Amino acid sequence: MFPLKDENPTSRFPFVNIALIVINLAVFLITLISGTFEETIDLYGMRPVEVLAGRRLETLFTSMFLHGGILHILGNMLYLYIFGDNIEDVLGHGKFLAFYLVTGVIASLIHAATDPTSDIPTIGASGAISGVLGAYLMLYPRARVYTAVGIYLFWRIVMIPAIFFLGFWFLLQVFSASITWLTGISEGVAYWAHIGGFIAGALLILPVRAGRRRRRNSGGGLSYGFY
């Protein structure tokens, strides 16, 4: 089951969201074509043991723009493309960028806290994108998501409300993290970063949601945020 698009129009062009997608894709292609893929991950990936010791804190940011493979980056960019534009529409370009980076850092720190002695570099935009998903769920729970659902060899396109699609996604992360914790078997996926980013995004967007509701109740109509 994976999303194709959402039924949720925006009022402004998502410059930042598109720029983030382009930058992520460019970094991945450059490191792949140049043959510096492993060296780049080693230099700019986030290692929990180092960050928690106060070293190489810049990797909290650089690691967000690195990905481990084609499926990794395409999956992340698909989710960002579908859900990121609406959050940028509400927050405005500058605040959306800050929101994206902050939730990404929080997600990385939560992952580091769950595996504090790890020297394995963690990479990917999943934590920041999880923050976007958490915010989307808070703001647009009823927005419908066109979703491809596969049953054996047969695929069908269905429209699923965001509260169910993203709610299922979040529960899947919690289930996977719990299984990993109970069995001690790691799949190489930072599930706690996904969970932490999602919760951070949901909490950080609450003041914005409250403000939108106040304006709507006062008869001011629906506001689309500010720069």
Protein Blocks (a to p, Z undefined) as FASTA:
>chain_A
ZZfbdcdddfbdcfklmmmmmmmmmmmmmmmmnopmmmmmmmmmccfklmmnopakllmm
mmmmgcfbfklmmmmmmmmmmmmmmmmmmnommlmmmmmmmmmmmmmmmmmmmmmmbcbd
cedjklmmmmmmmmmmmmmmmbccdddddehjbccdddddfklmmmmmmmmmmmmmmmmm
mnopaehiafklmmmmmmmmmmmmmmmmmmmmmmmmnonopaebjZZ
